[in-house]
Amino acid sequence: MSLREAQQAVDRWIGQYKEGYFSPLTNLARLAEEVGELAREINHRFGEKTKKQGEAEGSVAMELADILFVVICIANSQHIDLDDAFARMMAKVTSRDADRWTRKER
């Protein structure tokens, strides 16, 4: 699924509700919450903080997907094409960082 297709799927889902998209500030708060949940899961998995006894195992993949969903909501509410934006960002870093990193030999 491309980012464009994901944006369309989210828009169809949100379109079922009369409220529509949350405001940009509400979505930003939601994004911060989701990033916090990802940070907590990564800290439990790779950091020094262990889970509490009986606490369910989380999923890094699902936390990333939650973040992507909120990012798509923000993009859709602001009429941003993420395929286009991502392509432009990759062109920027590819050009800007062309000599920055040591490349792997193929």
Biopython code that builds the backbone (N, CA, C, O; Angstrom):
import numpy as np
from Bio.PDB.StructureBuilder import StructureBuilder

atoms = [
    (1, "MET", "N", (0.860, -1.177, 0.000)),
    (1, "MET", "CA", (0.000, 0.000, 0.000)),
    (1, "MET", "C", (0.904, 1.238, 0.000)),
    (1, "MET", "O", (1.786, 1.365, 0.849)),
    (2, "SER", "N", (0.686, 2.126, -0.932)),
    (2, "SER", "CA", (1.451, 3.369, -0.976)),
    (2, "SER", "C", (0.933, 4.319, 0.095)),
    (2, "SER", "O", (-0.136, 4.104, 0.666)),
    (3, "LEU", "N", (1.687, 5.348, 0.356)),
    (3, "LEU", "CA", (1.206, 6.371, 1.297)),
    (3, "LEU", "C", (-0.100, 6.986, 0.798)),
    (3, "LEU", "O", (-1.006, 7.259, 1.586)),
    (4, "ARG", "N", (-0.189, 7.202, -0.507)),
    (4, "ARG", "CA", (-1.418, 7.769, -1.078)),
    (4, "ARG", "C", (-2.612, 6.855, -0.819)),
    (4, "ARG", "O", (-3.689, 7.316, -0.441)),
    (5, "GLU", "N", (-2.410, 5.563, -1.025)),
    (5, "GLU", "CA", (-3.488, 4.601, -0.761)),
    (5, "GLU", "C", (-3.840, 4.577, 0.724)),
    (5, "GLU", "O", (-5.014, 4.476, 1.082)),
    (6, "ALA", "N", (-2.840, 4.668, 1.583)),
    (6, "ALA", "CA", (-3.098, 4.717, 3.024)),
    (6, "ALA", "C", (-3.878, 5.981, 3.376)),
    (6, "ALA", "O", (-4.800, 5.943, 4.191)),
    (7, "GLN", "N", (-3.506, 7.091, 2.760)),
    (7, "GLN", "CA", (-4.236, 8.337, 3.008)),
    (7, "GLN", "C", (-5.691, 8.208, 2.577)),
    (7, "GLN", "O", (-6.593, 8.679, 3.270)),
    (8, "GLN", "N", (-5.915, 7.580, 1.449)),
    (8, "GLN", "CA", (-7.286, 7.387, 0.969)),
    (8, "GLN", "C", (-8.074, 6.473, 1.901)),
    (8, "GLN", "O", (-9.247, 6.729, 2.172)),
    (9, "ALA", "N", (-7.439, 5.405, 2.394)),
    (9, "ALA", "CA", (-8.111, 4.480, 3.307)),
    (9, "ALA", "C", (-8.492, 5.187, 4.609)),
    (9, "ALA", "O", (-9.602, 5.011, 5.112)),
    (10, "VAL", "N", (-7.585, 5.973, 5.144)),
    (10, "VAL", "CA", (-7.878, 6.723, 6.379)),
    (10, "VAL", "C", (-8.994, 7.727, 6.111)),
    (10, "VAL", "O", (-9.892, 7.890, 6.936)),
    (11, "ASP", "N", (-8.943, 8.397, 4.966)),
    (11, "ASP", "CA", (-9.970, 9.395, 4.655)),
    (11, "ASP", "C", (-11.353, 8.747, 4.536)),
    (11, "ASP", "O", (-12.349, 9.313, 4.984)),
    (12, "ARG", "N", (-11.407, 7.564, 3.932)),
    (12, "ARG", "CA", (-12.688, 6.849, 3.855)),
    (12, "ARG", "C", (-13.188, 6.496, 5.250)),
    (12, "ARG", "O", (-14.377, 6.638, 5.537)),
    (13, "TRP", "N", (-12.297, 6.041, 6.113)),
    (13, "TRP", "CA", (-12.690, 5.655, 7.460)),
    (13, "TRP", "C", (-13.171, 6.869, 8.253)),
    (13, "TRP", "O", (-14.219, 6.818, 8.897)),
    (14, "ILE", "N", (-12.408, 7.956, 8.207)),
    (14, "ILE", "CA", (-12.784, 9.182, 8.929)),
    (14, "ILE", "C", (-14.079, 9.745, 8.357)),
    (14, "ILE", "O", (-14.891, 10.301, 9.097)),
    (15, "GLY", "N", (-14.281, 9.609, 7.048)),
    (15, "GLY", "CA", (-15.453, 10.144, 6.374)),
    (15, "GLY", "C", (-16.777, 9.566, 6.857)),
    (15, "GLY", "O", (-17.831, 10.145, 6.591)),
    (16, "GLN", "N", (-16.746, 8.435, 7.562)),
    (16, "GLN", "CA", (-17.981, 7.855, 8.090)),
    (16, "GLN", "C", (-18.519, 8.627, 9.282)),
    (16, "GLN", "O", (-19.672, 8.444, 9.673)),
    (17, "TYR", "N", (-17.700, 9.482, 9.856)),
    (17, "TYR", "CA", (-18.078, 10.184, 11.077)),
    (17, "TYR", "C", (-18.291, 11.660, 10.786)),
    (17, "TYR", "O", (-17.473, 12.296, 10.121)),
    (18, "LYS", "N", (-19.392, 12.201, 11.288)),
    (18, "LYS", "CA", (-19.725, 13.596, 10.982)),
    (18, "LYS", "C", (-18.710, 14.575, 11.556)),
    (18, "LYS", "O", (-18.560, 15.682, 11.039)),
    (19, "GLU", "N", (-18.012, 14.179, 12.618)),
    (19, "GLU", "CA", (-17.021, 15.085, 13.219)),
    (19, "GLU", "C", (-15.817, 15.303, 12.312)),
    (19, "GLU", "O", (-15.192, 16.362, 12.354)),
    (20, "GLY", "N", (-15.495, 14.324, 11.506)),
    (20, "GLY", "CA", (-14.340, 14.434, 10.615)),
    (20, "GLY", "C", (-13.027, 14.386, 11.385)),
    (20, "GLY", "O", (-12.937, 13.780, 12.453)),
    (21, "TYR", "N", (-12.028, 15.024, 10.832)),
    (21, "TYR", "CA", (-10.694, 15.024, 11.439)),
    (21, "TYR", "C", (-10.675, 15.906, 12.674)),
    (21, "TYR", "O", (-11.374, 16.917, 12.747)),
    (22, "PHE", "N", (-9.855, 15.504, 13.654)),
    (22, "PHE", "CA", (-9.605, 16.361, 14.811)),
    (22, "PHE", "C", (-8.813, 17.579, 14.347)),
    (22, "PHE", "O", (-8.246, 17.581, 13.255)),
    (23, "SER", "N", (-8.779, 18.599, 15.172)),
    (23, "SER", "CA", (-8.001, 19.795, 14.850)),
    (23, "SER", "C", (-6.512, 19.455, 14.830)),
    (23, "SER", "O", (-6.095, 18.458, 15.420)),
    (24, "PRO", "N", (-5.708, 20.280, 14.154)),
    (24, "PRO", "CA", (-4.266, 20.010, 14.123)),
    (24, "PRO", "C", (-3.645, 19.916, 15.517)),
    (24, "PRO", "O", (-2.775, 19.073, 15.741)),
    (25, "LEU", "N", (-4.066, 20.751, 16.447)),
    (25, "LEU", "CA", (-3.486, 20.692, 17.794)),
    (25, "LEU", "C", (-3.886, 19.413, 18.521)),
    (25, "LEU", "O", (-3.071, 18.830, 19.235)),
    (26, "THR", "N", (-5.121, 18.973, 18.351)),
    (26, "THR", "CA", (-5.547, 17.715, 18.961)),
    (26, "THR", "C", (-4.773, 16.556, 18.362)),
    (26, "THR", "O", (-4.335, 15.662, 19.086)),
    (27, "ASN", "N", (-4.600, 16.564, 17.043)),
    (27, "ASN", "CA", (-3.822, 15.501, 16.409)),
    (27, "ASN", "C", (-2.365, 15.550, 16.836)),
    (27, "ASN", "O", (-1.731, 14.502, 16.963)),
    (28, "LEU", "N", (-1.825, 16.724, 17.059)),
    (28, "LEU", "CA", (-0.447, 16.826, 17.543)),
    (28, "LEU", "C", (-0.333, 16.204, 18.937)),
    (28, "LEU", "O", (0.640, 15.509, 19.228)),
    (29, "ALA", "N", (-1.320, 16.452, 19.793)),
    (29, "ALA", "CA", (-1.328, 15.835, 21.121)),
    (29, "ALA", "C", (-1.434, 14.314, 21.002)),
    (29, "ALA", "O", (-0.754, 13.582, 21.721)),
    (30, "ARG", "N", (-2.288, 13.843, 20.094)),
    (30, "ARG", "CA", (-2.413, 12.406, 19.857)),
    (30, "ARG", "C", (-1.090, 11.817, 19.372)),
    (30, "ARG", "O", (-0.697, 10.728, 19.793)),
    (31, "LEU", "N", (-0.405, 12.543, 18.485)),
    (31, "LEU", "CA", (0.885, 12.079, 17.975)),
    (31, "LEU", "C", (1.898, 11.974, 19.112)),
    (31, "LEU", "O", (2.640, 10.995, 19.195)),
    (32, "ALA", "N", (1.930, 12.968, 19.976)),
    (32, "ALA", "CA", (2.845, 12.940, 21.124)),
    (32, "ALA", "C", (2.545, 11.732, 22.021)),
    (32, "ALA", "O", (3.464, 11.068, 22.501)),
    (33, "GLU", "N", (1.264, 11.454, 22.242)),
    (33, "GLU", "CA", (0.876, 10.284, 23.045)),
    (33, "GLU", "C", (1.382, 8.997, 22.403)),
    (33, "GLU", "O", (1.938, 8.132, 23.080)),
    (34, "GLU", "N", (1.184, 8.881, 21.103)),
    (34, "GLU", "CA", (1.588, 7.657, 20.408)),
    (34, "GLU", "C", (3.107, 7.496, 20.398)),
    (34, "GLU", "O", (3.612, 6.383, 20.545)),
    (35, "VAL", "N", (3.833, 8.593, 20.226)),
    (35, "VAL", "CA", (5.294, 8.521, 20.261)),
    (35, "VAL", "C", (5.749, 8.108, 21.662)),
    (35, "VAL", "O", (6.718, 7.363, 21.809)),
    (36, "GLY", "N", (5.052, 8.590, 22.683)),
    (36, "GLY", "CA", (5.358, 8.178, 24.046)),
    (36, "GLY", "C", (5.150, 6.684, 24.252)),
    (36, "GLY", "O", (5.940, 6.029, 24.932)),
    (37, "GLU", "N", (4.087, 6.150, 23.665)),
    (37, "GLU", "CA", (3.829, 4.709, 23.768)),
    (37, "GLU", "C", (4.922, 3.911, 23.056)),
    (37, "GLU", "O", (5.330, 2.853, 23.535)),
    (38, "LEU", "N", (5.395, 4.412, 21.919)),
    (38, "LEU", "CA", (6.498, 3.757, 21.218)),
    (38, "LEU", "C", (7.763, 3.819, 22.068)),
    (38, "LEU", "O", (8.481, 2.827, 22.193)),
    (39, "ALA", "N", (8.032, 4.973, 22.644)),
    (39, "ALA", "CA", (9.224, 5.129, 23.484)),
    (39, "ALA", "C", (9.178, 4.165, 24.665)),
    (39, "ALA", "O", (10.189, 3.560, 25.021)),
    (40, "ARG", "N", (8.018, 4.028, 25.258)),
    (40, "ARG", "CA", (7.863, 3.115, 26.394)),
    (40, "ARG", "C", (8.136, 1.680, 25.966)),
    (40, "ARG", "O", (8.836, 0.946, 26.665)),
    (41, "GLU", "N", (7.591, 1.274, 24.825)),
    (41, "GLU", "CA", (7.794, -0.089, 24.346)),
    (41, "GLU", "C", (9.258, -0.345, 24.015)),
    (41, "GLU", "O", (9.790, -1.401, 24.355)),
    (42, "ILE", "N", (9.911, 0.598, 23.363)),
    (42, "ILE", "CA", (11.329, 0.427, 23.026)),
    (42, "ILE", "C", (12.167, 0.407, 24.294)),
    (42, "ILE", "O", (13.122, -0.364, 24.388)),
    (43, "ASN", "N", (11.828, 1.240, 25.270)),
    (43, "ASN", "CA", (12.550, 1.250, 26.529)),
    (43, "ASN", "C", (12.402, -0.088, 27.249)),
    (43, "ASN", "O", (13.369, -0.596, 27.817)),
    (44, "HIS", "N", (11.198, -0.662, 27.230)),
    (44, "HIS", "CA", (10.997, -1.968, 27.854)),
    (44, "HIS", "C", (11.783, -3.058, 27.127)),
    (44, "HIS", "O", (12.336, -3.965, 27.750)),
    (45, "ARG", "N", (11.820, -2.953, 25.828)),
    (45, "ARG", "CA", (12.444, -4.002, 25.034)),
    (45, "ARG", "C", (13.967, -3.893, 24.989)),
    (45, "ARG", "O", (14.664, -4.905, 25.053)),
    (46, "PHE", "N", (14.482, -2.676, 24.879)),
    (46, "PHE", "CA", (15.924, -2.496, 24.676)),
    (46, "PHE", "C", (16.609, -1.711, 25.788)),
    (46, "PHE", "O", (17.837, -1.690, 25.867)),
    (47, "GLY", "N", (15.835, -1.074, 26.633)),
    (47, "GLY", "CA", (16.406, -0.250, 27.691)),
    (47, "GLY", "C", (16.497, -0.995, 29.001)),
    (47, "GLY", "O", (16.358, -2.217, 29.058)),
    (48, "GLU", "N", (16.730, -0.244, 30.038)),
    (48, "GLU", "CA", (16.923, -0.827, 31.359)),
    (48, "GLU", "C", (15.617, -0.983, 32.131)),
    (48, "GLU", "O", (15.581, -1.670, 33.152)),
    (49, "LYS", "N", (14.555, -0.360, 31.657)),
    (49, "LYS", "CA", (13.279, -0.434, 32.373)),
    (49, "LYS", "C", (12.532, -1.699, 31.971)),
    (49, "LYS", "O", (12.217, -1.893, 30.797)),
    (50, "THR", "N", (12.259, -2.534, 32.921)),
    (50, "THR", "CA", (11.534, -3.770, 32.627)),
    (50, "THR", "C", (10.041, -3.549, 32.822)),
    (50, "THR", "O", (9.614, -2.618, 33.506)),
    (51, "LYS", "N", (9.271, -4.416, 32.212)),
    (51, "LYS", "CA", (7.816, -4.350, 32.365)),
    (51, "LYS", "C", (7.441, -4.803, 33.769)),
    (51, "LYS", "O", (8.161, -5.564, 34.414)),
    (52, "LYS", "N", (6.293, -4.312, 34.221)),
    (52, "LYS", "CA", (5.766, -4.750, 35.512)),
    (52, "LYS", "C", (5.289, -6.184, 35.383)),
    (52, "LYS", "O", (4.928, -6.633, 34.295)),
    (53, "GLN", "N", (5.290, -6.898, 36.493)),
    (53, "GLN", "CA", (4.831, -8.280, 36.479)),
    (53, "GLN", "C", (3.385, -8.336, 35.989)),
    (53, "GLN", "O", (2.524, -7.602, 36.475)),
    (54, "GLY", "N", (3.132, -9.213, 35.026)),
    (54, "GLY", "CA", (1.797, -9.372, 34.474)),
    (54, "GLY", "C", (1.442, -8.380, 33.378)),
    (54, "GLY", "O", (0.365, -8.479, 32.789)),
    (55, "GLU", "N", (2.323, -7.422, 33.090)),
    (55, "GLU", "CA", (2.060, -6.439, 32.035)),
    (55, "GLU", "C", (2.229, -7.099, 30.670)),
    (55, "GLU", "O", (3.221, -7.783, 30.420)),
    (56, "ALA", "N", (1.263, -6.889, 29.804)),
    (56, "ALA", "CA", (1.273, -7.513, 28.481)),
    (56, "ALA", "C", (2.432, -7.010, 27.634)),
    (56, "ALA", "O", (2.859, -5.860, 27.741)),
    (57, "GLU", "N", (2.928, -7.908, 26.787)),
    (57, "GLU", "CA", (3.978, -7.541, 25.828)),
    (57, "GLU", "C", (3.365, -6.634, 24.769)),
    (57, "GLU", "O", (2.302, -6.942, 24.230)),
    (58, "GLY", "N", (4.015, -5.537, 24.470)),
    (58, "GLY", "CA", (3.532, -4.618, 23.448)),
    (58, "GLY", "C", (4.144, -4.938, 22.097)),
    (58, "GLY", "O", (4.895, -5.903, 21.951)),
    (59, "SER", "N", (3.813, -4.121, 21.116)),
    (59, "SER", "CA", (4.295, -4.339, 19.761)),
    (59, "SER", "C", (4.860, -3.042, 19.205)),
    (59, "SER", "O", (4.138, -2.057, 19.049)),
    (60, "VAL", "N", (6.161, -3.046, 18.904)),
    (60, "VAL", "CA", (6.787, -1.882, 18.276)),
    (60, "VAL", "C", (6.106, -1.602, 16.941)),
    (60, "VAL", "O", (5.866, -0.445, 16.595)),
    (61, "ALA", "N", (5.794, -2.660, 16.191)),
    (61, "ALA", "CA", (5.149, -2.490, 14.885)),
    (61, "ALA", "C", (3.809, -1.770, 15.022)),
    (61, "ALA", "O", (3.513, -0.857, 14.250)),
    (62, "MET", "N", (3.002, -2.172, 15.996)),
    (62, "MET", "CA", (1.690, -1.539, 16.166)),
    (62, "MET", "C", (1.824, -0.101, 16.652)),
    (62, "MET", "O", (1.034, 0.760, 16.264)),
    (63, "GLU", "N", (2.808, 0.164, 17.489)),
    (63, "GLU", "CA", (3.015, 1.549, 17.940)),
    (63, "GLU", "C", (3.437, 2.424, 16.760)),
    (63, "GLU", "O", (2.989, 3.565, 16.644)),
    (64, "LEU", "N", (4.291, 1.900, 15.891)),
    (64, "LEU", "CA", (4.677, 2.647, 14.685)),
    (64, "LEU", "C", (3.469, 2.869, 13.782)),
    (64, "LEU", "O", (3.305, 3.947, 13.210)),
    (65, "ALA", "N", (2.629, 1.853, 13.655)),
    (65, "ALA", "CA", (1.423, 1.986, 12.829)),
    (65, "ALA", "C", (0.475, 3.035, 13.421)),
    (65, "ALA", "O", (-0.148, 3.794, 12.678)),
    (66, "ASP", "N", (0.362, 3.082, 14.742)),
    (66, "ASP", "CA", (-0.467, 4.113, 15.383)),
    (66, "ASP", "C", (0.059, 5.506, 15.048)),
    (66, "ASP", "O", (-0.717, 6.418, 14.761)),
    (67, "ILE", "N", (1.376, 5.663, 15.086)),
    (67, "ILE", "CA", (1.995, 6.951, 14.750)),
    (67, "ILE", "C", (1.709, 7.303, 13.300)),
    (67, "ILE", "O", (1.346, 8.439, 12.993)),
    (68, "LEU", "N", (1.871, 6.331, 12.407)),
    (68, "LEU", "CA", (1.609, 6.575, 10.989)),
    (68, "LEU", "C", (0.164, 6.999, 10.766)),
    (68, "LEU", "O", (-0.100, 7.898, 9.968)),
    (69, "PHE", "N", (-0.775, 6.359, 11.463)),
    (69, "PHE", "CA", (-2.188, 6.719, 11.330)),
    (69, "PHE", "C", (-2.412, 8.186, 11.698)),
    (69, "PHE", "O", (-3.104, 8.905, 10.977)),
    (70, "VAL", "N", (-1.838, 8.630, 12.804)),
    (70, "VAL", "CA", (-2.036, 10.019, 13.224)),
    (70, "VAL", "C", (-1.340, 10.975, 12.254)),
    (70, "VAL", "O", (-1.878, 12.039, 11.948)),
    (71, "VAL", "N", (-0.158, 10.610, 11.772)),
    (71, "VAL", "CA", (0.535, 11.447, 10.779)),
    (71, "VAL", "C", (-0.328, 11.578, 9.526)),
    (71, "VAL", "O", (-0.435, 12.663, 8.953)),
    (72, "ILE", "N", (-0.937, 10.481, 9.106)),
    (72, "ILE", "CA", (-1.816, 10.522, 7.932)),
    (72, "ILE", "C", (-3.027, 11.407, 8.210)),
    (72, "ILE", "O", (-3.450, 12.161, 7.334)),
    (73, "CYS", "N", (-3.586, 11.329, 9.398)),
    (73, "CYS", "CA", (-4.710, 12.203, 9.744)),
    (73, "CYS", "C", (-4.313, 13.678, 9.639)),
    (73, "CYS", "O", (-5.059, 14.494, 9.098)),
    (74, "ILE", "N", (-3.137, 14.006, 10.159)),
    (74, "ILE", "CA", (-2.661, 15.393, 10.077)),
    (74, "ILE", "C", (-2.482, 15.791, 8.611)),
    (74, "ILE", "O", (-2.933, 16.858, 8.196)),
    (75, "ALA", "N", (-1.828, 14.940, 7.836)),
    (75, "ALA", "CA", (-1.601, 15.245, 6.416)),
    (75, "ALA", "C", (-2.924, 15.424, 5.680)),
    (75, "ALA", "O", (-3.090, 16.378, 4.920)),
    (76, "ASN", "N", (-3.854, 14.519, 5.901)),
    (76, "ASN", "CA", (-5.142, 14.618, 5.212)),
    (76, "ASN", "C", (-5.874, 15.896, 5.589)),
    (76, "ASN", "O", (-6.428, 16.575, 4.725)),
    (77, "SER", "N", (-5.878, 16.222, 6.866)),
    (77, "SER", "CA", (-6.611, 17.420, 7.298)),
    (77, "SER", "C", (-5.984, 18.694, 6.738)),
    (77, "SER", "O", (-6.647, 19.725, 6.630)),
    (78, "GLN", "N", (-4.698, 18.615, 6.382)),
    (78, "GLN", "CA", (-3.995, 19.780, 5.828)),
    (78, "GLN", "C", (-3.806, 19.681, 4.318)),
    (78, "GLN", "O", (-3.104, 20.498, 3.722)),
    (79, "HIS", "N", (-4.434, 18.678, 3.699)),
    (79, "HIS", "CA", (-4.388, 18.464, 2.241)),
    (79, "HIS", "C", (-2.947, 18.306, 1.734)),
    (79, "HIS", "O", (-2.549, 18.904, 0.735)),
    (80, "ILE", "N", (-2.186, 17.479, 2.457)),
    (80, "ILE", "CA", (-0.793, 17.202, 2.097)),
    (80, "ILE", "C", (-0.717, 15.807, 1.494)),
    (80, "ILE", "O", (-1.191, 14.841, 2.091)),
    (81, "ASP", "N", (-0.124, 15.705, 0.315)),
    (81, "ASP", "CA", (0.108, 14.429, -0.349)),
    (81, "ASP", "C", (1.426, 13.868, 0.191)),
    (81, "ASP", "O", (2.500, 14.370, -0.143)),
    (82, "LEU", "N", (1.343, 12.826, 1.027)),
    (82, "LEU", "CA", (2.542, 12.287, 1.663)),
    (82, "LEU", "C", (3.473, 11.599, 0.677)),
    (82, "LEU", "O", (4.686, 11.606, 0.887)),
    (83, "ASP", "N", (2.948, 11.000, -0.398)),
    (83, "ASP", "CA", (3.835, 10.426, -1.417)),
    (83, "ASP", "C", (4.739, 11.516, -1.980)),
    (83, "ASP", "O", (5.951, 11.330, -2.093)),
    (84, "ASP", "N", (4.148, 12.645, -2.327)),
    (84, "ASP", "CA", (4.905, 13.768, -2.876)),
    (84, "ASP", "C", (5.865, 14.343, -1.832)),
    (84, "ASP", "O", (7.035, 14.585, -2.126)),
    (85, "ALA", "N", (5.369, 14.559, -0.621)),
    (85, "ALA", "CA", (6.205, 15.147, 0.439)),
    (85, "ALA", "C", (7.381, 14.231, 0.761)),
    (85, "ALA", "O", (8.505, 14.701, 0.939)),
    (86, "PHE", "N", (7.126, 12.922, 0.836)),
    (86, "PHE", "CA", (8.196, 11.987, 1.149)),
    (86, "PHE", "C", (9.228, 11.934, 0.030)),
    (86, "PHE", "O", (10.428, 11.860, 0.295)),
    (87, "ALA", "N", (8.774, 11.970, -1.207)),
    (87, "ALA", "CA", (9.701, 11.972, -2.348)),
    (87, "ALA", "C", (10.591, 13.212, -2.316)),
    (87, "ALA", "O", (11.792, 13.131, -2.574)),
    (88, "ARG", "N", (9.994, 14.354, -1.999)),
    (88, "ARG", "CA", (10.781, 15.591, -1.909)),
    (88, "ARG", "C", (11.780, 15.534, -0.756)),
    (88, "ARG", "O", (12.907, 16.010, -0.891)),
    (89, "MET", "N", (11.377, 14.956, 0.377)),
    (89, "MET", "CA", (12.271, 14.834, 1.520)),
    (89, "MET", "C", (13.439, 13.901, 1.191)),
    (89, "MET", "O", (14.582, 14.190, 1.548)),
    (90, "MET", "N", (13.156, 12.780, 0.510)),
    (90, "MET", "CA", (14.229, 11.858, 0.137)),
    (90, "MET", "C", (15.201, 12.508, -0.840)),
    (90, "MET", "O", (16.411, 12.298, -0.747)),
    (91, "ALA", "N", (14.682, 13.293, -1.772)),
    (91, "ALA", "CA", (15.560, 14.014, -2.704)),
    (91, "ALA", "C", (16.450, 14.985, -1.933)),
    (91, "ALA", "O", (17.632, 15.133, -2.244)),
    (92, "LYS", "N", (15.888, 15.636, -0.943)),
    (92, "LYS", "CA", (16.653, 16.594, -0.132)),
    (92, "LYS", "C", (17.778, 15.890, 0.619)),
    (92, "LYS", "O", (18.925, 16.331, 0.553)),
    (93, "VAL", "N", (17.475, 14.805, 1.333)),
    (93, "VAL", "CA", (18.526, 14.144, 2.116)),
    (93, "VAL", "C", (19.522, 13.427, 1.222)),
    (93, "VAL", "O", (20.702, 13.337, 1.559)),
    (94, "THR", "N", (19.062, 12.913, 0.082)),
    (94, "THR", "CA", (19.973, 12.245, -0.837)),
    (94, "THR", "C", (20.999, 13.228, -1.376)),
    (94, "THR", "O", (22.183, 12.908, -1.485)),
    (95, "SER", "N", (20.540, 14.415, -1.709)),
    (95, "SER", "CA", (21.432, 15.448, -2.225)),
    (95, "SER", "C", (22.304, 16.037, -1.122)),
    (95, "SER", "O", (23.519, 16.166, -1.273)),
    (96, "ARG", "N", (21.671, 16.389, -0.022)),
    (96, "ARG", "CA", (22.378, 17.056, 1.072)),
    (96, "ARG", "C", (23.410, 16.150, 1.715)),
    (96, "ARG", "O", (24.502, 16.603, 2.058)),
    (97, "ASP", "N", (23.086, 14.890, 1.883)),
    (97, "ASP", "CA", (23.944, 13.977, 2.624)),
    (97, "ASP", "C", (24.734, 13.032, 1.724)),
    (97, "ASP", "O", (25.189, 11.982, 2.176)),
    (98, "ALA", "N", (24.897, 13.393, 0.468)),
    (98, "ALA", "CA", (25.549, 12.490, -0.496)),
    (98, "ALA", "C", (26.936, 12.060, -0.036)),
    (98, "ALA", "O", (27.326, 10.915, -0.268)),
    (99, "ASP", "N", (27.680, 12.933, 0.600)),
    (99, "ASP", "CA", (29.045, 12.601, 1.018)),
    (99, "ASP", "C", (29.186, 12.510, 2.534)),
    (99, "ASP", "O", (30.298, 12.457, 3.059)),
    (100, "ARG", "N", (28.069, 12.493, 3.222)),
    (100, "ARG", "CA", (28.098, 12.532, 4.684)),
    (100, "ARG", "C", (28.436, 11.186, 5.311)),
    (100, "ARG", "O", (29.167, 11.136, 6.300)),
    (101, "TRP", "N", (27.930, 10.120, 4.767)),
    (101, "TRP", "CA", (28.062, 8.806, 5.382)),
    (101, "TRP", "C", (29.018, 7.938, 4.582)),
    (101, "TRP", "O", (29.187, 8.126, 3.378)),
    (102, "THR", "N", (29.629, 7.003, 5.253)),
    (102, "THR", "CA", (30.445, 6.009, 4.582)),
    (102, "THR", "C", (29.492, 4.995, 3.961)),
    (102, "THR", "O", (28.668, 4.396, 4.651)),
    (103, "ARG", "N", (29.612, 4.817, 2.679)),
    (103, "ARG", "CA", (28.703, 3.903, 1.977)),
    (103, "ARG", "C", (29.200, 2.467, 2.079)),
    (103, "ARG", "O", (30.402, 2.202, 2.113)),
    (104, "LYS", "N", (28.243, 1.552, 2.126)),
    (104, "LYS", "CA", (28.579, 0.128, 2.107)),
    (104, "LYS", "C", (29.024, -0.242, 0.701)),
    (104, "LYS", "O", (28.489, 0.260, -0.286)),
    (105, "GLU", "N", (29.991, -1.109, 0.626)),
    (105, "GLU", "CA", (30.402, -1.616, -0.680)),
    (105, "GLU", "C", (29.427, -2.675, -1.122)),
    (105, "GLU", "O", (28.957, -3.469, -0.306)),
    (106, "ARG", "N", (29.119, -2.700, -2.382)),
    (106, "ARG", "CA", (28.156, -3.675, -2.896)),
    (106, "ARG", "C", (28.836, -4.799, -3.583)),
    (106, "ARG", "O", (28.174, -5.711, -4.077)),
]
sb = StructureBuilder()
sb.init_structure("model")
sb.init_model(0)
sb.init_chain("A")
sb.init_seg("    ")
for serial, (resi, resn, name, xyz) in enumerate(atoms, 1):
    if name == "N":
        sb.init_residue(resn, " ", resi, " ")
    sb.init_atom(name, np.array(xyz, "f"), 0.0, 1.0, " ", f" {name:<3s}", serial, name[0])
structure = sb.get_structure()
